Amino acid sequence: MRQLFPFLISKQSENDYWSKLEENRSRWKIKSQWKTILDVKDLNPSQRIMFSSPYDQGVMENGGKWGSRFAPKSIASALKNLHFSQGRKNDVWQNLELSHDASEFKEGYVKFHSKFGDRPLIHLGGGHDTLYPFFQSLLNSTTESSQNQNWLLINIDSHTDTRIDTQPHSGNPISRLAKEFESRLKIWQIGIHPETNSVETLKSIPTTQQKITYFSQCKEMVREFESLVAEGWITSDTNIFLSLDFDALEPQYAQGVSAINGRGLSLEFVYSFYKLLVERKCLIRAVGFYEYNPLYDHISGLGAKVLAQLILHT
């Protein structure tokens, strides 16, 4: 245990962490750090761009447990043990520490976008609050013509994360995005448990269209998908951001989370849903994985392995 998590038994490390937390709480900002980005000619078509956000302060501000900041490193370690094919082992990784106002992250992303264009992205949180600056920068840093495009945020989650609070945290990234992007953004919530959400968070959002598919309705997912296609939510040019909150999955797989549920979606559901999007030729711009907490995972690291295999097949 000491070899795996030395910071757990180091009082000095713990004190240093909480001291830094108090310092950052007053300004809600951590300097972005960008590694050198490879030139686009060095990438082949099978490679994906992956960003990691080792950040969990928003989870704690929402009353959750600390530890999801170790998720990207744990998932990356599990990925290295898998056998990739067709050159995908050379995926490009960028390690980021995100600011909630996203100003520095946006500056870095503009440089990234100028080199890589609209390559599909993989984003590894951190808490779900890291979705906000990443998605915000994705929309704000694209070309002028694409800024008029419509986006669909698909959130596979047990919670809507639409609380209305003044300070940012892991319980309100989607309501903040809805407020900022209004009619340009539609939101499809999948797997929501009404008993674990307040009545207020299940209401419609004034500025943005939102569709909620509750956990009990997920058996009819193809029909739900077809209804959104018929309503014009999903077209050939709809930009899709797929967000997976790890606590949406069945508890035998998702033990390593801050807010575990008594029931959840199966892995087969997640694979089948992604396959549905691909078969219908949906324009998937980015896929994000959030809220995995390796400190509360099974000793075998089951959660990291589950997420690594999900990433491999996306």
N, C-alpha and C positions, 0 to 999 in steps of 0.2 A: 504493500500500500504506500509506503514511504517513497519507493522508487517511482511509482506511477504518479502520485500527487504530492510532491515534497512541500508545496505551498500550504497544504492542509495542516502540517505539523510545524511550520515555521511561523512563529508569532510575529516576527519582524516583517515578513512578507505580507502577512494578513493586515498588519497595521499600515504598511505602506499602501496597500490596495485601497483600504477604506479612507485613508487620507487623500488619495488621488480622487476617489469618488466624490468626496465632499468638495474638493476644489473644482471639479468639473460640473457638479450639480448647479453651481451658481451661474455658469456661463453656457452650459449645454454645448460644448464644442471641444472636439479633439482634432488636432491637426491631421490632415490627410497625408498619407505617405504612399507615393507611387513608385513602383519599380520600373525599370526600363522596359518599354513595350517593343516587342519585336516588329520589324518591318513587315508589312502585309505580304510581301513577296516570299517571306520565309514560311508562310502558313499554307498548308494544303487544304482542300475543301472539306476533309473529314474532321479537321480540328475545330474545337470549340473554345471560346474564351470564357474563363471562369474567374469570378471575383469573390473574394472572401471578406466578410465584415466581422471580425472578432470583437464583438461589442455586446454587452448585456446590461448596461446601465438602465436602459428603458424597461427591461424586464423587472428589475428591482424597484424602479419607480412605480411600477404597476402592482407592487406587492408580491412579485414572484421571487424565485430562487436564483442566486447567481450561479454561473457556470456555463451558460450557453456561449460565452466568448471563446471557449475551448472547442466548440463544435467544428469550425472549418478545419482545424488542424487534425482532429480526430477522424473526420470524414476523408480528408486527403490521405491520411495514413492507411485507411481501409481501401481507398481507391488504388493505392500503389500495389496492393496485394492481389488485384484482379488482373485478368489477362485481357488486354485491349486488342482490338483488331483494326486493320486498315489505317495504321498510323495514329490512332486516337490516343495512344499513350503519351503523345507529345502535346497534349492540351496545354494551353498557355494559362498560367495562373497569375493573378494580380492580387496582392494583399493590400487591403484598405482599412483604415480606421475612419469611420464616417462622422461628419458633422451633421447635427440635426437640421441646420439651416441649409446644408448641402452646397454652400457657396464654393468651398475648396474642392469638394468632390465633383461639382459640375465643371469647374475649370479643367480638372484632370480628364473628365469624361469627354469634353469637347476635343481634347488632343487625341484621345483614344478613337473617337468617332471619325475624326479626319483621316485616320490611318486605316481603320477596319470597316468603315461603313456600317451596314446593317447586319453584320454577322450575328447569329443567335448567341445569346449570353446565358451563362449559368451563374446564379448568385447564391452564395452560401452565407446565411446569417449564423450566428447572432440571433438576437431577439427579433420579433416580427417588426419592431419599430424601424429596423434597418431597411425594411422594404421602402419606406417613405422617401428617404433621400436618393436611393438608387433609382426608383421608378420616376421620381420627380426629375432627376438629371437625365434619364433616358428620354423623357418627353420633351424637356426644354432644350436639350443639346442637339436635337436632330435638325435637319435642314429646314429652311423656311416652308418649302412645299409640303414636307411631311408633318409640319406642325398643325396642319389642317386635317390630318388623318384622325379617324376614330379609333379608340382603344377599348379593349375589353379586358378587365382585370378579373381573372377567375381565381377565387380564393377557396382552396380546399382546407377546411378548418372546422373545429368544433365551436368556435366563437366568431362573431362577426367582426370584432375589433373596430367597432364604430362608436365607441364612447365619445362623448362631447366633453373634453377637458381642455383647460387652457394650456397645460404643459404637455409636451410630447412624451409618450411612453408606448409600451408594446400593446396597449389596449385601444389605441386610437389611430394607427397609421392610415386605415382605409377611410375613416371619416375626414381626416385631414386632406387626403388626396381628392376625395369627392368635393370638398369645399373649394379646393384650388383649381381643379380642372373642369368641374361642372359638366356641361353637356358634351364635352369632348371625351368623357370617360363613362363607360357603363360597367357595372359591377355584378358578377355572378357569384354568389356565395353557395358553396356546396358542402354538405355534411354537417350542417349546423344543428346543435342540440338546443332546443328551446328551453329546457330545464336548467341549462348552465349559462344562459344569457338573460340579462335584465330585459324587461318589457321595452324600455326605451331603445335598446340597441337592435331590437327586431322590427322597429317601425321603419317606414320608408324614409329615404334621405331627400331632403327638400331640393338639393341642387343637382342630384344625379339619379339616373334610373338604376334601380337595384332589384335583382331577382334572387330570392332565397330558395334553395332546394334543401329541405330539411333532411336529416339523417334517415328518417323513415321513408323518404321519397326517392332515395338513391337507387333503389332497385329498378326504377323506371328511367334511368339516365338517358338512354337513347331517345325516348319520347320527350324528355325535358330538352335535350339538345335540338331535336327537330322543331320543337315549338319556338325556340329562340331563333332558329334559322328562318322560320316562317314569319316571325315578327321583325326580321331585318337586323337582329342583334349581331349575327354572325354571317359575314359575307366573305367573298374571296379576298377583299382588301382590308378586312378588320384585323388590326394589330392586337395580338393576344399576349398578355403577361400571365403566366401560370404560377401561382403561389401555393406552396404546400407547407402548412403549419404541421409539424410532426405530431402534435397532440390530437390530430384528426384521425390517426390510425388506431387500430386495435391495440389495447393496452399490453398484450403479450409482446408486441413489437416496440411500442412507444412507451417504455418505462422511463426512459431518459428524457423527461420533460418537466417543466415547472408546474404545469396544471394537468395532471393525468386524468383521464376519463375512464368510466367503468365499461364503456363500449366505444367502438369506433369503426372506421371503414377498413375493409380488408386490403391487403397488398394487391390482390387480383383486381379489385375495383380501380385502384390508382393506375395500374398497368393498362387495364382495358380502356379507361377514360382517355389516357394519353394516346393510345392506339387509335381511338375513335377520332381524335383531333387530327392525327397524322393522315389517317385514311380519307378524311373529308378535306384534306389539303388546306387545313387552317394555317394562317400566317402566325406561327409561334415565334415571337421576338425574343422572349426571355423566359426562363424557368427559375424560380427561387425556392430555396429550402430553408426553413426557419424553425427556431425554438427547440432544436435538439440540445439536450444538456447532458454531456458525457459523464458528469459527476454523479448523476442519478441513474445512469444506464446499468444494465446487467454487467457483471464482471467480465463477461465474454466480449463486451463491446458490440452487442447485437444491433443496437440502433444505428451505429456508424456503418455497419456492414449492410444493413437494410437500405440506408440512404445512398451508400456508394453504388449498390447495384441498381437502384432507381436512376441515379445519374448516368450510369453506364448505358442504360437502355433508353435515355431520352435523347 
